[in-house]
């Protein structure tokens, strides 16, 4: 088993990714905020409760994250017309611009990380990582 070697490399890559994203996204954006903005770009509007599974965090932490995002005009919150208990979150123009910037920063990180690897081996790596994700999800075990 090469799990311990894999673990060391994986943690190093994650650490490098986090440092890169934290430094390049600052001061207006965080990696978690970028995730929210990406989701909002895909879906237009979402409820705060829909975000928690994508962020692996508590509802209270999601609320705090959204508070900061609203303060920086990345998102807007609107009450549902029919049911005032429901809050809809949507991306603003500022949020769209920051999403574009953040995705470029992320893309640049991975382009640099993958640069030493041949195109063929990049495809192989993507394939193998895809196998890891599929086999590690609960849905895959039951299907």
C-alpha positions as CSV (number, residue, x, y, z in Angstrom):
1,X,0.0,0.0,0.0
2,X,1.2,3.5,-0.9
3,X,-1.5,5.2,1.2
4,X,1.1,6.9,3.5
5,X,3.0,8.3,0.5
6,X,-0.2,9.4,-1.2
7,X,-1.4,11.0,2.1
8,X,1.8,13.1,2.3
9,X,1.6,14.2,-1.3
10,X,-2.1,14.9,-1.1
11,X,-1.7,17.1,2.1
12,X,1.2,19.0,0.5
13,X,-0.9,19.7,-2.6
14,X,-3.9,20.8,-0.5
15,X,-1.7,23.0,1.7
16,X,-0.1,24.6,-1.4
17,X,-3.5,25.1,-3.0
18,X,-4.9,26.7,0.2
19,X,-1.9,29.1,0.6
20,X,-2.1,30.1,-3.1
21,X,-5.9,30.7,-3.0
22,X,-5.8,32.5,0.3
23,X,-3.1,34.9,-0.8
24,X,-4.3,35.5,-4.4
25,X,-8.1,35.9,-3.5
26,X,-7.5,38.2,-0.6
27,X,-8.7,40.7,0.5
28,X,-12.1,40.5,-1.3
29,X,-12.7,36.7,-1.6
30,X,-12.1,33.4,0.1
31,X,-12.1,29.9,-1.4
32,X,-15.4,29.1,0.3
33,X,-16.9,32.3,-1.0
34,X,-15.7,31.3,-4.5
35,X,-17.5,28.0,-4.1
36,X,-20.8,29.8,-3.2
37,X,-20.4,32.2,-6.2
38,X,-19.7,29.3,-8.6
39,X,-22.9,27.5,-7.4
40,X,-24.9,30.7,-7.8
41,X,-23.6,31.2,-11.3
42,X,-24.8,27.7,-12.2
43,X,-28.2,27.9,-10.5
44,X,-29.1,31.6,-10.4
45,X,-30.7,31.5,-7.0
46,X,-30.4,29.1,-4.0
47,X,-31.5,28.9,-0.4
48,X,-28.8,29.1,2.3
49,X,-29.7,25.5,3.4
50,X,-28.8,24.3,-0.2
51,X,-25.2,25.5,0.3
52,X,-24.2,23.5,3.5
53,X,-23.5,20.2,1.7
54,X,-21.2,21.9,-0.8
55,X,-19.3,23.6,1.9
56,X,-19.1,20.8,4.5
57,X,-19.9,23.3,7.3
58,X,-22.7,24.1,9.7
59,X,-25.8,26.3,8.9
60,X,-24.5,28.9,11.4
61,X,-21.2,29.1,9.5
62,X,-23.0,29.4,6.2
63,X,-25.0,32.3,7.6
64,X,-21.8,34.1,8.7
65,X,-20.2,33.4,5.3
66,X,-23.2,34.9,3.5
67,X,-23.2,37.9,5.9
68,X,-19.6,38.7,4.8
69,X,-20.4,38.1,1.2
70,X,-23.5,40.4,1.3
71,X,-21.4,43.1,3.1
72,X,-18.9,42.9,0.2
73,X,-21.8,43.1,-2.3
74,X,-20.9,39.6,-3.8
75,X,-24.5,38.3,-3.2
76,X,-27.9,39.7,-2.5
77,X,-30.6,38.1,-0.3
78,X,-34.3,38.4,-1.0
79,X,-37.3,37.1,0.8
80,X,-39.7,34.9,-1.2
81,X,-42.8,36.7,-2.2
82,X,-45.1,33.8,-1.4
83,X,-43.4,32.6,1.8
84,X,-41.5,35.3,3.7
85,X,-39.6,32.6,5.7
86,X,-37.7,31.6,2.6
87,X,-34.6,33.6,1.7
88,X,-33.2,33.4,-1.8
89,X,-29.5,34.2,-2.5
90,X,-28.3,35.4,-5.9
91,X,-25.1,36.6,-7.3
92,X,-24.4,40.3,-8.0
93,X,-22.5,41.9,-10.8
94,X,-19.6,42.3,-8.4
95,X,-19.9,38.7,-7.5
96,X,-19.8,37.7,-11.1
97,X,-16.6,39.7,-11.6
98,X,-15.0,38.2,-8.5
99,X,-16.0,34.7,-9.7
100,X,-14.2,35.2,-13.0
101,X,-11.1,36.4,-11.1
102,X,-11.2,33.5,-8.6
103,X,-11.7,30.9,-11.3
104,X,-8.6,32.3,-13.2
105,X,-6.6,32.1,-10.0
106,X,-7.6,28.5,-9.4
107,X,-7.0,27.6,-13.0
108,X,-3.5,29.2,-12.9
109,X,-2.6,27.1,-9.8
110,X,-3.6,23.8,-11.4
111,X,-2.0,24.7,-14.7
112,X,1.3,25.3,-12.9
113,X,0.9,22.2,-10.7
114,X,0.2,20.0,-13.8
115,X,2.8,21.7,-16.1
116,X,5.6,19.1,-15.3
117,X,3.3,16.2,-16.3
118,X,2.8,15.2,-19.9
119,X,-0.7,15.6,-21.5
120,X,-1.1,11.8,-21.6
121,X,-0.3,11.5,-17.9
122,X,-2.6,14.4,-17.0
123,X,-5.4,12.5,-18.7
124,X,-4.4,9.4,-16.7
125,X,-4.3,11.3,-13.5
126,X,-7.7,12.8,-14.1
127,X,-9.1,9.3,-14.9
128,X,-7.6,7.8,-11.7
129,X,-8.8,10.6,-9.5
130,X,-12.2,10.2,-11.0
131,X,-12.1,6.5,-10.0
132,X,-11.2,7.6,-6.4
133,X,-14.1,10.0,-6.2
134,X,-16.7,7.5,-7.6
135,X,-15.6,4.7,-5.3
136,X,-15.5,6.9,-2.2
137,X,-19.0,8.3,-2.4
138,X,-21.9,6.6,-0.4
139,X,-24.1,6.7,-3.5
140,X,-21.6,4.6,-5.5
141,X,-21.6,1.9,-2.8
142,X,-25.4,1.5,-3.1
143,X,-25.7,1.6,-6.9
